[in-house]
Amino acid sequence: MQGDGVGRLDAETVYVPYTLPGDRVAARRVGAHHALPVEWLARGPGHETPACPHFGRCGGCALQHLDDAVYASWKVDKLRNILSRHGFEDIPTAALARTPPRARRRAEFAAHRIGGLIALGFHARLSHDIVAIDPCPVLDPALVSLLPHLRTVLARLIDGETRLDILATHTDSGIDLVFTGLPPDRGRREMLAAYAQEQDLARIAWRSEHENLAEIIVLRRPPRALFAGVAVELPPGAFIQASLAGETAIAAAVIAGTERARRIADLYAGCGTLTFPLAAGSRVHAVESSGEMTAAIDAAARGARLAPRISVERRDLNRRPLTPDELEAYDAIVFDPPREGAQAVAEQLARSGVPRVVGVSCNPATFARDAAILAHGGYRLTTIQPIDQFLWSPHLELVGEFER
């Protein structure tokens, strides 16, 4: 389900990327069940010239070789196949919401010194090798333009075998960088502060490989995101949707699915991506495991004088989901979990009487599992909105509506 071609070698299944039905290729085996094409002997229909010169080496995109109609159809068919395996047939499905090129505002780069050169970019497919990225047709141009300057400062920052991961987010108040790796000494801190000033960055923070909390190296202005017009100050590394187009499509589908609900619980609320749009017409209880995130929601709600409409609770929903008695206080539940899904939450919802549930997911497989739990408890999956937020990748976002 990753968009790879499927072939046979010595009676074993082998997955070959960048291929389509009807292709005949000579391939080099890499690992037990994967191979990489080295020569095309024949091409089947549906091919498109890739938009990026790095395609085939960079592991960031897997589907640029598909023409647009084949690509869109493959994404929706993938979703339908997953749902079908869990007993959901012929669910009304909205047209695929699309994210345009050059719209991704959040990306994690890898950096490593190789000899006298700095490799900065994304990992190659099935490898720890780094493919230098410049240009990139997926990323926000502000992130692409950052890379040459970042490579220069990394040449002074990285020595020996040091590897760094760099999370870059283009926020509404500027670019926010979080470095993960060995902590910097005083000289490197000063270097990063000068770099932030030179490139007009909003903030640079540093996180140790074995710690969750990030240390702020330089803060020139707080990175902010606007959710329904409310400015939320983002903690270092805070999760926001990968693109504004994706965020907008998700919020629109969630609002449509909770129409007329007066009391809503927003579970796995993050830093309020859905909390604030929902609060325009309802009272919302935002539940999130991160103390930094809940504090950010609370501060933004108070600053916007929305505190009477928005309440906040820090709670690990995987370990301590809301009970059926607690859920009865709400007319609708929204859940937007990480990729592993919301199994514990779904199990409690299945025992509740909440009339409407809206699930948001970046992983159709775990969504389908959780949807089956809800269906077993008496819910009916009424509609699906697929959202192609991760352009040219196998990943698919979705919003599903349930009702009793």
C-alpha positions in Angstrom: 0.0 0.0 0.0 3.0 2.3 -0.4 2.6 2.7 -4.2 5.2 0.2 -5.1 5.0 -2.3 -7.9 4.7 -5.9 -6.9 6.9 -8.5 -8.7 8.0 -12.1 -8.2 11.5 -13.3 -7.8 12.3 -17.0 -7.1 8.7 -17.5 -5.9 9.0 -14.5 -3.4 7.1 -11.2 -3.5 9.4 -8.2 -4.2 8.3 -4.6 -4.0 9.7 -2.3 -6.7 9.1 1.5 -6.4 8.5 4.0 -9.2 6.7 1.4 -11.3 3.1 0.9 -12.6 1.1 -2.0 -13.9 2.4 -3.0 -17.3 6.0 -1.9 -16.6 8.9 -4.4 -17.2 12.1 -3.5 -15.4 15.4 -4.9 -14.5 15.8 -4.3 -10.8 18.5 -4.7 -8.1 17.5 -6.4 -4.9 17.9 -4.4 -1.7 16.8 -6.4 1.4 14.6 -9.4 1.6 11.5 -8.1 -0.1 12.5 -4.8 -1.9 14.3 -4.0 -5.2 15.2 -0.8 -7.0 14.7 -0.5 -10.7 17.9 0.0 -12.7 16.5 -0.2 -16.3 13.1 0.1 -17.9 12.5 -2.6 -20.5 8.9 -1.4 -21.2 6.6 1.2 -19.7 2.9 0.7 -19.0 0.3 3.5 -19.2 -0.2 6.2 -16.6 3.3 7.6 -16.3 4.1 11.2 -15.8 7.5 13.1 -15.9 8.5 13.6 -12.3 8.3 17.2 -11.1 11.6 17.0 -9.1 15.1 16.2 -10.3 15.8 14.3 -7.1 12.9 11.9 -7.6 14.1 8.3 -7.5 16.9 9.1 -5.0 15.1 11.1 -2.4 12.8 9.2 -0.1 10.5 12.1 0.4 8.2 11.4 -2.6 7.2 8.0 -4.0 4.5 8.8 -6.6 5.7 11.6 -8.9 5.8 9.1 -11.7 2.0 8.8 -11.8 -0.1 11.0 -13.9 -2.5 13.1 -12.0 -5.7 11.1 -12.7 -4.0 7.8 -11.8 -2.5 9.4 -8.7 -5.7 10.7 -7.4 -7.6 7.5 -8.1 -4.9 5.4 -6.4 -5.2 7.4 -3.2 -9.0 7.1 -3.0 -8.9 3.4 -4.0 -6.3 2.7 -1.3 -8.6 4.2 1.3 -11.6 2.2 0.0 -9.6 -1.0 0.1 -8.5 -0.5 3.7 -12.1 0.3 4.8 -13.4 -2.7 2.9 -11.1 -5.0 4.8 -12.7 -3.8 8.0 -16.3 -4.3 6.8 -17.0 -0.8 5.5 -18.4 -1.0 2.0 -19.8 1.8 -0.2 -19.3 4.5 2.4 -20.1 7.9 0.8 -16.8 9.5 0.0 -16.3 13.1 -0.9 -14.0 14.2 -3.7 -10.3 14.1 -2.8 -9.3 17.5 -1.2 -6.0 18.4 -2.8 -2.9 20.2 -1.5 -1.0 22.2 -4.2 2.8 22.0 -4.8 5.1 24.3 -2.8 2.6 24.3 0.1 4.2 22.2 2.8 5.2 24.5 5.7 6.7 21.9 8.0 9.5 19.4 7.3 12.3 17.6 9.1 15.7 17.6 7.4 18.7 15.4 8.1 22.3 16.8 8.2 25.6 15.0 8.3 29.2 15.9 7.4 30.7 13.7 4.7 34.4 14.5 4.3 34.6 18.3 3.9 31.0 18.7 2.7 27.7 19.0 4.5 24.8 16.8 3.3 21.5 18.5 4.1 18.1 17.2 2.9 16.0 14.1 3.2 17.0 10.5 3.6 17.2 8.3 0.5 14.7 5.5 0.2 15.6 2.5 2.4 18.8 4.2 3.4 20.5 6.5 5.9 22.1 8.3 3.0 21.1 12.0 2.7 19.9 13.4 -0.6 20.6 17.2 -0.9 17.4 19.0 -1.6 17.4 22.1 -3.7 15.0 22.7 -5.3 11.9 20.9 -3.8 8.5 21.2 -5.5 6.7 20.1 -2.3 8.1 22.6 0.2 7.0 26.1 0.9 9.6 28.3 -1.0 10.5 30.0 2.3 11.9 26.6 3.6 13.7 25.9 0.3 15.4 29.3 0.4 16.6 28.6 3.9 18.6 25.6 2.9 21.8 27.2 1.3 22.2 29.4 4.3 21.6 26.6 6.7 24.1 24.4 4.9 26.7 27.2 5.4 26.1 27.5 9.2 26.1 23.7 9.6 29.5 23.5 8.0 30.7 25.4 11.1 28.4 23.6 13.5 29.0 20.0 12.6 32.2 18.1 13.1 33.3 14.5 12.9 30.5 12.0 12.7 27.8 14.3 14.2 24.4 13.9 12.8 21.6 16.4 13.3 17.9 16.4 12.6 16.3 19.8 11.9 12.6 20.4 12.2 11.7 23.6 10.2 8.3 25.1 10.5 7.1 28.2 8.6 4.8 29.8 11.1 2.7 32.9 10.8 5.4 34.9 12.5 8.5 33.4 10.8 10.6 30.3 10.6 11.0 28.2 13.7 13.9 25.7 13.8 14.4 22.8 16.3 17.8 21.0 16.2 18.0 17.5 17.6 21.4 16.0 18.4 24.4 16.7 20.6 24.0 19.9 22.7 25.9 22.9 21.4 28.7 24.6 23.4 28.8 28.4 24.0 30.5 29.1 20.7 27.9 27.2 18.7 25.1 29.0 20.6 26.5 32.3 19.6 26.9 31.1 16.0 23.2 30.1 15.9 22.1 33.4 17.5 24.0 35.3 14.7 22.4 33.0 12.1 18.9 33.7 13.4 19.5 37.4 13.2 21.0 37.3 9.8 18.1 35.2 8.3 15.4 36.9 10.4 14.3 33.6 12.0 11.7 33.6 14.7 13.3 31.1 17.0 16.0 28.4 17.2 15.7 25.6 19.9 17.8 22.6 20.6 16.6 19.2 21.8 18.9 16.4 23.1 18.4 13.0 21.3 17.1 11.5 24.6 14.9 14.4 25.9 11.6 15.7 24.9 11.9 19.2 26.2 13.7 21.6 23.9 16.1 24.4 25.1 15.5 27.7 23.4 18.8 29.0 22.0 17.5 32.3 20.6 14.0 33.8 20.5 13.5 36.9 18.4 9.7 36.7 18.3 7.3 34.0 19.4 6.4 31.6 16.6 2.6 31.7 16.2 -0.2 29.9 14.3 -3.5 31.5 13.6 -6.5 29.1 14.2 -9.8 30.8 13.3 -8.2 34.1 13.7 -6.8 33.3 17.2 -3.0 33.5 17.6 -1.5 30.6 19.4 2.1 30.7 20.6 3.7 27.4 19.5 6.0 25.5 21.9 9.3 24.3 20.2 8.4 21.3 18.0 4.7 21.8 18.4 2.6 19.9 15.9 0.7 21.8 13.3 -0.7 20.5 10.1 1.8 20.1 7.3 0.1 22.7 5.1 -2.5 25.4 5.5 -4.6 23.9 2.7 -4.7 20.6 4.6 -5.5 22.3 7.8 -8.3 24.2 6.2 -9.8 21.1 4.6 -9.7 19.2 7.9 -11.3 22.0 9.8 -14.1 22.4 7.3 -14.9 18.7 7.4 -14.9 18.6 11.2 -17.1 21.7 11.5 -19.6 20.2 9.0 -19.6 17.0 11.0 -20.3 18.7 14.4 -22.9 21.1 13.1 -25.5 22.0 15.8 -23.5 20.4 18.6 -23.4 22.8 21.6 -20.9 20.9 23.7 -17.8 19.3 22.0 -14.8 17.4 23.3 -11.7 17.9 21.2 -9.5 14.9 21.9 -5.8 14.9 21.1 -6.2 18.7 20.7 -2.6 19.5 20.0 -2.2 23.3 20.2 -5.8 24.0 19.2 -5.9 23.5 15.5 -9.5 22.4 15.7 -10.4 23.7 19.1 -10.6 27.4 18.0 -12.6 26.8 14.8 -15.0 24.6 16.8 -15.3 27.3 19.5 -16.8 29.7 17.0 -20.2 28.0 17.5 -19.8 25.6 20.5 -18.4 25.2 23.9 -15.2 23.1 23.5 -13.3 21.0 26.0 -9.7 20.5 24.6 -7.9 17.4 25.9 -4.2 16.9 25.2 -1.3 15.0 26.9 1.3 17.7 26.4 1.5 20.3 29.2 3.1 22.8 26.8 0.3 22.3 24.3 -2.5 22.7 26.8 -0.8 25.8 28.2 -0.6 27.3 24.7 -4.4 26.7 24.1 -5.3 28.1 27.5 -3.2 31.2 27.1 -4.5 31.9 23.6 -8.1 31.3 24.7 -7.7 33.8 27.6 -6.0 36.3 25.4 -8.8 36.1 22.9 -11.4 36.2 25.7 -12.7 32.8 24.8 -12.0 31.2 28.1 -15.8 30.8 28.9 -16.2 28.8 25.6 -12.9 26.8 25.8 -11.8 24.6 28.7 -8.5 22.7 28.7 -7.4 19.4 30.3 -4.0 17.7 30.3 -4.6 14.0 30.0 -3.0 10.9 28.4 -5.9 9.6 26.4 -4.2 6.4 25.5 -3.8 5.4 29.2 -6.8 7.2 30.6 -9.5 7.8 28.0 -12.7 9.6 28.9 -15.1 7.2 30.4 -18.7 6.7 29.1 -20.0 8.8 32.1 -17.6 11.6 31.2 -18.5 11.4 27.5 -22.2 11.9 28.2 -21.6 15.6 28.9 -21.0 16.2 25.1 -23.1 16.4 22.0 -20.2 15.5 19.8 -16.7 14.1 20.1 -13.8 14.9 17.8 -10.6 12.9 17.9 -7.4 13.5 16.0 -4.8 11.1 17.3 -1.2 10.3 16.1 -0.6 7.6 13.6 -1.1 4.8 16.1 -4.8 5.8 16.3 -7.3 6.1 19.2 -8.2 2.5 20.1 -8.6 3.2 23.8 -10.8 6.2 23.1 -12.9 4.3 20.5 -13.5 1.5 23.0 -15.0 4.0 25.5 -17.0 5.8 22.9 -18.5 2.5 21.8 -20.0 2.2 25.3 -21.3 5.8 25.4 -24.4 7.4 24.1 -22.7 10.4 22.3 -24.8 11.0 19.2 -22.1 12.2 16.9 -18.3 11.4 16.5 -15.9 12.8 14.0 -12.5 11.1 13.6 -9.5 12.7 12.0 -6.6 10.5 10.9 -3.3 10.5 9.1 -3.4 6.7 9.0 -6.3 5.0 7.2 -5.4 1.6 8.7 -5.7 2.6 12.3 -8.7 4.7 11.5 -10.4 1.7 10.0 -9.6 -0.4 13.1 -11.0 2.3 15.4 -14.1 2.8 13.1 -14.8 -1.0 13.4 -14.8 -0.6 17.2 -17.3 2.2 17.0 -19.4 0.3 14.5 -19.5 -2.7 16.9 -20.8 -0.3 19.6 -23.6 0.9 17.4 -22.2 3.8 15.4 -22.6 4.2 11.7 -19.9 5.6 9.5 -21.8 8.0 7.3 -19.2 9.8 5.2 -15.5 10.1 4.5 -13.5 13.2 3.4 -10.1 12.1 2.0 -7.4 14.8 2.1 -4.2 14.6 0.1 -2.1 16.7 2.4 1.2 14.9 1.8 1.6 15.5 -1.9 3.2 12.7 -4.0 3.5 10.4 -1.0 1.5 7.3 -0.1 0.1 9.0 3.0 -3.5 10.1 3.1 -5.4 12.2 5.7 -9.1 11.7 6.2 -12.1 12.9 8.3 -14.9 10.4 9.0 -18.3 11.2 10.5 -20.2 8.7 12.7 -23.6 8.9 14.2 -25.9 6.7 16.3 
